[in-house]
Amino acid sequence: MSSLNFTGLLHVINPLNITFTRVNMRKSNLRQTVPFFMVTSMDESLDFYIRGLGFEIKIDWRPEGRIEWCWLERDGIALMLQEYRKDFLPKEKRGVGVSICFMCNDSLALYKEFLQSGLSPREPFVGNKLWVVELIDPDGYNICFESPTEVAEETSYAEWIRESKIE
């Protein structure tokens, strides 16, 4: 008789009541999650993601001579953009209730980088033991860059600077 427990290990019980445990040896197949944003203006989105956030185009699709879809990467992470065709522009607001969070080593360094590139991220704050740097892209998608911290919950960047006198 055998049963599957919550840890994914298969327990086989023999007639002598000796329990043997065998690890499930299934090969992993999943590799990466890649956000896919439908956008209303590829030019505005590329400016935001490339000039502003520092992504690079790795793959693009140009069926009518201009980019309609692309795969962007930065530091080993990826996202995809595809422009709506004119007849398919949505009436609804996109991205409501969804945040794309990129886990980082130092989101505060990115905050400074984004300011220097002309973007307007919200002031960083600590939430869930993470520094959170939020931006809204041209189509209203909420993009977050987060890094671990021991700073107290709900501390703002300005408060932290004042308290620690760090520049």
Phi, psi and omega per residue, in radians:
M1 nan 2.475 3.128
S2 -2.426 2.735 3.111
S3 -2.578 2.752 3.126
L4 -1.839 2.188 3.110
N5 -1.702 -3.106 -3.040
F6 -1.222 -0.302 -3.127
T7 -1.503 -0.056 -3.140
G8 1.449 0.154 3.100
L9 -1.610 2.470 3.139
L10 -1.651 2.152 3.110
H11 -1.796 2.229 3.100
V12 -1.993 2.153 -3.125
I13 -1.874 2.157 3.137
N14 -1.637 2.988 -3.102
P15 -1.059 -0.357 3.138
L16 -1.539 0.170 -3.119
N17 1.075 0.512 3.041
I18 -1.666 2.260 -3.117
T19 -1.734 2.227 3.055
F20 -1.954 2.452 3.124
T21 -2.019 2.301 3.122
R22 -2.170 2.258 3.131
V23 -1.360 2.406 3.067
N24 -1.131 2.112 -3.031
M25 -1.714 0.400 3.131
R26 -1.053 2.337 3.104
K27 -1.251 2.471 3.098
S28 -1.257 2.532 -3.098
N29 -2.141 -0.547 -3.118
L30 -1.339 2.415 -3.077
R31 -2.112 -0.642 -2.970
Q32 -2.868 2.561 2.960
T33 -1.798 2.269 -3.115
V34 -2.175 1.975 3.073
P35 -1.032 2.448 -3.128
F36 -2.193 1.891 -3.091
F37 -1.815 2.204 2.948
M38 -1.442 2.274 -3.044
V39 -2.181 2.679 -3.124
T40 -1.561 -0.429 3.091
S41 -2.418 1.893 3.133
M42 -1.079 -0.680 -3.125
D43 -1.068 -0.813 3.119
E44 -1.121 -0.733 -3.132
S45 -1.155 -0.735 3.117
L46 -1.121 -0.677 3.089
D47 -1.057 -0.803 -3.133
F48 -1.101 -0.886 -3.032
Y49 -1.357 -0.585 -3.113
I50 -1.545 -1.062 -3.111
R51 -1.196 -0.751 -3.061
G52 -1.368 -0.871 -3.034
L53 -1.730 -0.195 3.061
G54 1.510 0.298 3.069
F55 -1.327 2.828 3.061
E56 -2.197 2.548 3.060
I57 -1.318 2.194 3.087
K58 -1.822 -0.630 3.139
I59 -2.472 2.465 3.021
D60 -2.476 2.836 -3.141
W61 -2.225 2.170 -3.066
R62 -2.240 1.247 -3.073
P63 -1.156 -0.463 -3.136
E64 -2.148 0.530 3.066
G65 1.555 -0.127 3.075
R66 -2.307 2.737 -3.075
I67 -1.140 2.183 3.030
E68 -1.959 -0.418 3.089
W69 -2.502 2.545 3.046
C70 -2.687 2.761 3.059
W71 -1.954 2.113 -3.135
L72 -1.942 2.605 3.091
E73 -2.449 2.626 2.965
R74 -2.645 2.249 3.073
D75 0.899 0.643 3.076
G76 1.468 -0.017 3.054
I77 -1.832 2.746 -3.034
A78 -2.358 2.788 2.933
L79 -2.668 2.797 3.137
M80 -2.109 2.541 3.049
L81 -2.173 2.448 3.004
Q82 -2.440 2.303 -3.129
E83 -1.473 2.379 3.051
Y84 -1.103 2.490 2.940
R85 -1.321 2.611 -3.040
K86 -0.897 -0.703 -3.106
D87 -1.313 -0.116 -3.061
F88 -2.076 0.274 3.119
L89 -1.064 2.313 -3.102
P90 -1.334 2.648 3.044
K91 -1.589 -0.458 -3.102
E92 -1.385 2.712 3.029
K93 -1.294 2.379 -3.106
R94 -1.586 2.686 2.985
G95 1.324 0.154 -3.101
V96 -1.083 2.179 3.090
G97 1.410 0.064 -3.115
V98 -2.065 2.318 3.024
S99 -2.150 2.393 3.020
I100 -1.761 2.080 -3.057
C101 -1.957 2.114 3.069
F102 -1.738 2.078 3.124
M103 -1.399 2.303 -3.014
C104 -2.229 2.929 2.972
N105 -1.407 -0.633 -3.070
D106 -2.602 1.527 -3.122
S107 -1.210 -0.429 3.107
L108 -1.201 -0.603 3.039
A109 -1.110 -0.683 3.091
L110 -1.156 -0.685 3.081
Y111 -0.937 -0.854 3.130
K112 -1.109 -0.725 3.114
E113 -1.067 -0.775 -3.109
F114 -1.150 -0.680 3.071
L115 -1.067 -0.778 -3.141
Q116 -1.123 -0.491 3.136
S117 -1.509 0.052 3.047
G118 1.658 0.093 3.119
L119 -1.468 2.938 -3.141
S120 -2.171 1.264 3.079
P121 -1.199 2.692 3.023
R122 -1.144 2.760 3.086
E123 -1.070 2.298 3.119
P124 -1.071 2.660 3.090
F125 -2.585 2.878 3.105
V126 -1.716 2.211 3.065
G127 -2.499 2.275 3.126
N128 1.005 0.689 3.138
K129 1.106 0.516 3.131
L130 -2.342 2.410 2.889
W131 -1.265 2.260 -3.092
V132 -2.027 2.155 3.049
V133 -2.009 2.036 -3.060
E134 -1.964 2.462 3.007
L135 -2.372 2.719 3.022
I136 -1.966 2.197 -3.119
D137 -1.383 3.050 -3.066
P138 -1.024 -0.376 3.132
D139 -1.757 0.111 3.081
G140 1.602 0.120 3.103
Y141 -1.300 2.398 -3.134
N142 -1.543 2.006 -3.094
I143 -1.952 2.185 -3.112
C144 -2.133 2.495 3.014
F145 -2.100 2.189 -2.991
E146 -2.307 2.510 3.084
S147 -2.495 2.559 -3.095
P148 -1.088 2.581 3.096
T149 -2.679 2.784 3.024
E150 -1.796 0.036 3.130
V151 -1.154 2.566 -3.074
A152 -1.038 2.524 3.107
E153 -0.923 2.505 3.057
E154 1.186 0.192 3.048
T155 -1.261 2.315 3.069
S156 -1.520 2.809 3.125
Y157 -1.039 -0.783 -3.134
A158 -1.070 -0.743 3.096
E159 -1.082 -0.767 -3.121
W160 -1.098 -0.742 3.129
I161 -1.085 -0.830 3.141
R162 -1.028 -0.799 -3.073
E163 -1.236 -0.629 -3.057
S164 -1.786 -0.127 3.134
K165 0.933 0.740 3.116
I166 -1.755 2.455 3.087
E167 -1.764 nan nan
